[in-house]
Structures are given as C-alpha cells and as structure tokens.
Amino acid sequence: MKEYEGFYVCPDCGTVADLINNNGEKIICDGKEMKPLAANSVDAAEEKHVPVYERYDDEIVVNVGSVDHPMEKDHYIMWIAMVTDNKMCRTTLYPEQAPTARFKYVPGAAIYAYCNKHGLWMTKVD
C-alpha cells in the first residue's frame, strides 16, 4: 500500500482535514489553501513519534513512540489511524490519556499518528 495522501493541515490555525474524495479543487481554510501532510517529515524525536505496535492474535495494540509520547495539554497525540486500501479506522485521543489504540490486524496497513506540535507520523504493519 502506498502512503495515504488524504490528510491536510491549515497553515494558519492548524485544523487537520481528511479528504475523502478529491475533485481537484483547492481545500480552503481561513481563506488559505490547506497543505497536504507528509508523514515522518518533521525534525523531531522519532522514538517519541513513530507508532509502534504489538500483535495479539487478530488485533494490534498501537503505542505512539518506543518511548511514550507526552500527553500534555499543549503537546499531545491528537489521533491514531489505521489505513488500508479501502478502510480507515481512527481513534481520537486527549491530553493526559495514554497514546495508545487497538485495531484489527491487517497486514500491509499503515498506522498514522498526529502530534499537535510535530505533525504526522507513520509506520507499516508487517
């Protein structure tokens, strides 16, 4: 599976959008064009941002970072999503909550995590 190209961010307010269908039009927020998010492209600590997972039978438990990511009010993981060729499952997270999620095991899926300060991060499921 190639990298999912449907996540966009507003350069002004930081609003993140998930594009379901692209008709070629610009996506506008606050009067400005939203920019596509590229995973693993910000200079930040990978050990705190790249999702890692453990498989348990037909499920995976995802944790953001091999070292737990901070979950403070001003710096936290906003969501974790699993994307396959025809499905997306997303778990919304909040400050002071553990940066974890549970999904069905799907080989070849991509796991994304979004940090409110350091953007989008991704890993593939073996």
Number of C-alpha atoms within 10 A of each C-alpha: 11 9 14 15 12 14 17 19 20 20 14 12 9 14 13 19 17 11 12 8 7 9 6 6 6 11 17 12 17 11 9 12 15 21 16 17 20 17 19 18 12 13 8 12 12 16 14 17 27 23 26 21 21 13 15 10 8 9 14 18 15 22 23 30 21 14 14 15 23 20 18 12 10 9 14 22 27 18 20 26 20 25 19 18 11 5 8 12 13 16 15 13 18 14 15 11 12 16 25 22 19 19 18 14 18 15 11 15 20 22 25 24 29 25 20 17 14 17 22 22 23 24 19 17 17 10
